[in-house]
């Protein structure tokens, strides 16, 4: 029997590709931001408990770089808090979690990527890594 895979970020560049490929591996239950609000912890908990996946694949991210300056609360919730909560909820039901780091498409040269990672996601990345590490260490 194929495992149930919960995929977040199905409408993004990475998520869309994973949505195309993952059915070869398991039964995919995929969500875009319009179906699963990753800034809402109760939505995350409810979804994982209802779907009960064996694997959680998080391809979602708040990638609107300019908007993140003015909507830091949502960017922080989606990029820093949600991954930790996904890991925590996955652990509770015995599922595994895989995450993908995405970079906005409008940055086309590899020379720009380090600047993006150090400016926009630097602080959020640190918080994601801390949240995720806490969950992984308790597994």
N, C-alpha and C positions, 0 to 999 in steps of 0.2 A: 504494500500500500504506500502511495506517495505521501510525503509529509505536507502538512498545511503550512504555507508561507504567507506571512502578513507583510505586505510591501507598502511603505509610505513614499510619497513623492512621485506617484505614478505618472503625473503630467509633466514632470521636469525632464531634462535631457537624459540624465542617468536613469531615472525611474522608468521612463518610456522604454529604454533599451532593456532594462531588467524585466519589465513586464512582457517584453517580446521573448526573452530567453528563459525565464524561470519556469514557465509551464512544462519545460522538458524535465525539470527536477521534481516538481511537486504541484499541488493544487494552490494556486495563487489567489489570495484575497487582497486586492489592491485598493489603495485610497489616495485621492488627491486632497489638496488643502480644503476643497469645498465639501468633502465628506468626513474628514478627520482634522479637527482643529488642534494642531500640536502646541498651541499656546494655552490650551485648556487641559489641565491635568486629569480632570474627571472624564473627559472624552477619551484620553489615552488609556486610562485604567479600564473603562467600560469596554472599549473596543478590543483590547487584548483579552480580557476575561470572556467576552462573547465569542471571539474567533478561536481562541485557544490554539494558537499556532505552535508548531515545533521550531520554527525559525522566524525571527523578526528581521526584516531587511529595511533599514532606514536610509532612504535615498533622498529624504526631504531636507530642505534648508531654506532659510530666509536669505535670499540672494540679492535683494534689491538694495544695492550698496548705498545709493543716495538716500533712500527712504529710511535705512537703518539709522542714519544720523538723527532723524526726527522721531522715529518709532523704535527707539532702543529697547523698550519693554517687550514688544512682540519679538524683535530679533533675538533678544536674550532668551525669551521663553522657548522659541523654536530651536535655536542653535545651541543653547547651553543647557537649559533645564529639561527639555523633552528627551534628549538622548539618555540622560541619567535615569529619567522615569521609565523610558522604554526598557532600559537594561534591568531596572528594579522589578518591573512587572513581568518581564520575560523570565527572570530568575525565579519568581514566585510560582510560575507554572511549569518550570523546567525547560523553557525554550532557550534557544541560542539567539544572540543578537549580532548582526553585521551592520556596520555603518560605512557610508561612502562620503568622502569629503568632496564637495563640489565647488567649482569656481565659476563665477558668472561668465556666460558666453561672450559678452562684449569685450572681454580682455583676451585678445587673440594671440599675443606674443608671449612666449615663455619668460621673457625679460620682465614682464609686468606681474607675473604670478607671485614672486617673492614680496613685492610691494603690497599687493592685495592681502596676502596672508599676514603680513606684519602690521598693516594699518587697519583694515576693516575687521578681519577675523582674529587678530592677535589676542585681544582681551577675551573675546568670546571663545576662541580656540582653547585658551588656557582653562576657562571654566568648563568647557566640554570635557577636556582631558581629565580634569579633577573629578567631575561627576562620574564619568565613565570608569575611571580607575577605581573609585570607591566601590562601584558595583562589581567590577571584575574581581577585585580583591576579596570580596565577600562570597564569591562563587565557589 
